[in-house]
Amino acid sequence: MKKLILGGVTAAVLMALSSAAMANFVEGKDYTVVQNPGKVEVAGKLEVREFFWYGCGHCFSLEPHMQAWLKKIPKDVNFVRTPAAMNKVWEQNARGYYVSEALGVRKRTHLPLFHAIHDNGQQIFDQKSQAKFFTKYGIPEAKFNSLYNSFAITAKVAQANKLAQQYQLTGVPAVVVNGKYVVQGDDGKVVKVVEYLLNKERKAK
């Protein structure tokens, strides 16, 4: 009986310590507050938006942590992945991302593209190299190229840039919580800060 009581006390203490640790996340150190908050895409849901670039080593390091979190994402949260297009090189990969999305292969190509670049050293950054990469997933180069500079893809890239400017991003990875907070980093702490901010938003409702 004593062991059970002690076990319960230990669990309670650990939970209290965990909550205390989460409460220690502070503005300006662990996250920043957006001066001009953005609107969420799905009304009634909290939003987590990740800005990334396929060539970014820090984005690649963060990806496993985000993938693990996505497997247990709360039902009241909508996750949005946004390819950063803040310079000409990044824009080329952003266009490729949106083409893969338009052609329905994004879920199958997202991680393989990351690994091809960072594990295999492949330089898949321009239109030609991306078109070749996507042929492995049944997308003819001509089809990829026909969409790459299309109005629809250009509009999505413009929207991604508009959001990056609104959130005053200077680099990636950057995770924006509910259009109000920006969390940066490349390890598991990012997810913990995101969860802390989501709880903060839930309490504010």
SULHU-V490061 format. One record per run of one state. SS is the DSSP state (2 for helix, 1 for strand, 0 for the rest). FROM is the first residue (numbers start at 1). LEN is the number of residues. If there is no record, write none. Layout:
ss/from/len
SS/FROM/LEN
SS/FROM/LEN
//
This chain:
ss/from/len
0/1/1
2/2/22
0/24/3
1/27/1
0/28/3
1/31/3
0/34/12
1/46/7
0/53/4
2/57/14
0/71/6
1/77/7
0/84/4
2/88/15
0/103/3
2/106/13
0/119/8
2/127/11
0/138/3
2/141/8
0/149/2
2/151/16
0/167/7
1/174/4
0/178/3
1/181/4
0/185/3
2/188/17
0/205/1
//
